[in-house]
Amino acid sequence: MKREIVQTSDGSTTIYLPEWEENYHSKHGAIQEAKHVFIKNGFSQFKVEELSILEIGFGTGLNAFITFLEAKINAVKIHYTGVEAYPVEFNEIEQMNYVVELQATDFEQEFEKMHTCEWNSNVKISETFYLNKRKQFFNEINDAEAFDLIYFDAFGYRVQPELWSTEIFQKMYNALKLGGVLVTYAARGVVKRSMIEVGFSVEKLAGPPGKREMFRASK
């Protein structure tokens, strides 16, 4: 499928899929969306020294890199698992401007390592950030009570409704520890019903710029 590098409204880049008319991140701001959905309403809800995170849709690595930066500021040790069935090519990653836009040029090496490191292996990115990129379809996930937090960042329901099914959310529920949280940019009624059906308690929160609402689900 053809992929194009485009700029979003906050100046940060994303990948656009013309065939689906779908972006990897919000056209209103890739970095703004990541910080609002996954950091403010996910990561920042935990006041702990160590955190285990599962990302559904590793993609460009933006969520992982922002989490890495936030974890350094807050002195949190992170065990990060990113699931991706169709990895982004490194030549595309080189066109992403996240390091510059996040004013994180001191950590450019770590950002590159996230993308060049071995798949399906636990890799030490820094003293406090460990990354396991799993090349895997979401319906193949069978983790049990392994994660504190899930970033659910799959392509939208409009183009891939099967990724937002009760079956998938059952796997997410199973993967979380008791008290764990899942955050996503989505706010469709059908998604909420699937979450509730498998046992989640679901909150509707204010969405990132350009989107009215989002969900946070707790186990």
C-alpha positions in Angstrom: 0.0 0.0 0.0 1.3 3.4 -1.0 2.5 5.6 1.9 3.2 9.3 1.9 5.0 11.5 4.5 2.8 14.5 5.4 2.9 17.3 7.9 0.2 17.7 10.5 -1.2 20.9 12.0 1.3 21.1 14.9 4.2 20.8 12.5 5.0 17.2 13.2 5.0 14.6 10.5 3.0 11.4 10.0 2.3 8.8 7.3 -0.7 9.1 5.1 -2.3 6.1 3.3 -4.1 7.5 0.2 -5.9 4.2 -0.6 -7.6 4.4 2.8 -7.6 8.1 3.3 -6.1 7.4 6.7 -3.2 8.9 8.7 -1.0 7.1 11.2 -1.7 10.0 13.6 -4.1 12.9 13.8 -3.9 15.4 10.9 -4.6 18.0 13.6 -1.2 17.3 15.3 0.7 14.0 15.6 2.6 15.1 18.7 -0.3 16.9 20.3 -2.5 13.8 19.9 0.2 11.5 21.4 0.8 13.7 24.4 -2.9 14.2 25.1 -4.2 10.7 24.7 -1.3 8.5 25.7 0.7 10.6 28.1 -1.7 13.0 29.8 -4.6 10.5 30.1 -2.5 7.3 30.3 1.2 7.4 31.5 0.7 10.4 33.8 -2.1 8.6 35.7 0.5 6.3 37.2 2.7 7.5 40.1 5.1 4.6 40.2 8.8 3.9 39.8 8.3 1.1 37.1 5.7 0.7 34.4 4.9 -2.0 31.9 3.3 -0.7 28.7 1.8 -2.5 25.6 1.3 -0.4 22.5 -1.1 -1.7 19.8 0.3 -0.3 16.6 4.0 0.6 17.1 4.0 2.4 13.7 6.4 5.4 13.6 7.6 4.9 17.2 6.2 8.4 18.2 4.3 7.1 21.3 7.3 5.1 22.4 9.7 8.0 22.0 7.5 10.5 23.8 7.1 7.9 26.6 10.9 7.5 26.7 11.3 11.3 27.2 8.5 11.5 29.8 10.0 8.6 31.7 13.4 10.3 31.9 11.8 13.4 33.3 9.8 11.4 35.9 12.5 8.8 36.7 10.3 5.9 35.7 11.7 2.6 34.5 9.7 1.4 31.4 9.2 -2.0 30.0 7.7 -1.2 26.6 6.2 -3.7 24.2 5.1 -2.5 20.7 3.1 -4.8 18.5 3.2 -4.1 14.8 2.3 -6.4 11.9 3.6 -4.1 9.1 6.8 -2.3 10.3 7.5 1.1 8.9 10.7 1.2 6.8 13.7 3.0 8.3 14.0 5.3 5.2 10.5 6.6 6.2 11.5 6.9 9.8 14.4 9.1 8.8 11.8 11.6 7.3 9.9 11.9 10.6 10.8 15.2 12.4 9.9 14.0 15.9 13.4 14.5 17.4 13.5 18.1 16.3 9.9 19.0 17.1 10.2 17.5 20.6 13.5 19.4 21.1 15.1 16.1 21.9 18.3 16.1 19.7 20.3 14.8 22.7 18.3 11.6 22.3 18.4 11.1 18.5 20.5 8.0 19.0 17.9 6.4 21.2 15.1 7.2 18.7 17.1 5.5 15.9 17.9 2.5 18.1 14.2 2.0 18.7 13.8 1.5 14.9 17.0 -0.4 14.1 17.0 -2.8 17.1 16.1 -6.4 16.6 12.5 -7.5 16.5 11.0 -10.0 19.0 13.7 -9.4 21.5 13.9 -7.4 24.7 16.4 -4.5 23.9 17.9 -2.0 26.3 17.4 1.4 24.8 18.7 3.2 27.9 19.3 2.4 31.6 15.6 2.9 32.3 13.8 2.0 29.0 13.5 -1.5 27.6 11.8 -2.2 24.3 10.4 -5.4 22.8 9.0 -4.9 19.3 6.8 -7.8 18.4 6.0 -8.4 14.7 2.6 -9.8 15.3 -1.1 -9.5 14.3 -3.3 -8.1 17.1 -5.5 -11.2 17.1 -2.3 -13.3 18.0 -1.8 -11.5 21.3 -2.2 -13.9 24.2 -0.5 -12.1 27.2 -2.0 -12.6 30.6 -1.9 -9.9 33.3 1.4 -8.6 32.0 0.9 -4.8 31.5 -0.1 -1.8 33.6 -1.0 0.3 30.6 -2.1 -0.2 27.0 -1.8 2.4 24.3 -4.5 1.3 21.8 -3.4 3.1 18.6 -4.7 0.9 15.8 -6.0 2.3 12.5 -9.5 3.7 12.8 -12.7 1.8 13.0 -13.8 3.2 9.6 -11.0 1.3 7.8 -10.3 -1.6 10.1 -13.4 -2.4 12.2 -12.0 -5.9 13.0 -9.3 -4.3 15.1 -11.9 -2.8 17.4 -13.9 -6.0 18.0 -15.0 -7.7 21.3 -12.5 -10.4 20.5 -9.6 -7.9 20.4 -10.7 -6.1 23.5 -11.0 -9.4 25.4 -7.3 -9.9 24.6 -6.6 -6.4 25.9 -8.5 -7.0 29.1 -6.6 -10.3 29.6 -3.2 -8.7 29.0 -3.8 -6.0 31.7 -3.0 -6.4 35.3 -5.8 -5.8 37.8 -6.1 -2.0 38.0 -4.5 -1.6 34.6 -5.7 1.0 32.1 -6.2 1.2 28.3 -6.3 4.5 26.5 -7.3 5.2 23.0 -8.2 8.2 20.7 -11.4 6.4 19.7 -14.9 7.5 21.0 -17.4 5.4 19.0 -20.4 3.9 20.7 -19.7 0.5 19.2 -16.1 0.5 20.6 -17.4 1.4 24.1 -19.9 -1.4 24.0 -17.2 -3.9 23.1 -15.1 -2.7 25.9 -17.9 -2.9 28.5 -18.9 -6.4 27.2 -15.5 -7.8 28.2 -15.5 -6.2 31.6 -13.9 -2.8 31.2 -15.1 0.3 33.1 -15.1 3.0 30.4 -14.7 6.8 30.8 -15.3 9.3 28.1 -12.7 12.1 28.3 -12.1 15.3 26.3 -10.2 14.5 23.1 -7.0 15.9 21.6 -7.1 19.0 19.3 -9.5 18.3 16.4 -11.4 15.5 18.3 -14.2 16.0 20.8 -13.8 12.9 22.9 -11.6 9.8 23.7 -11.9 6.7 25.9 -10.0 5.5 28.9 -10.9 1.9 30.0 -9.9 0.4 33.4 -9.7 -3.2 34.6 
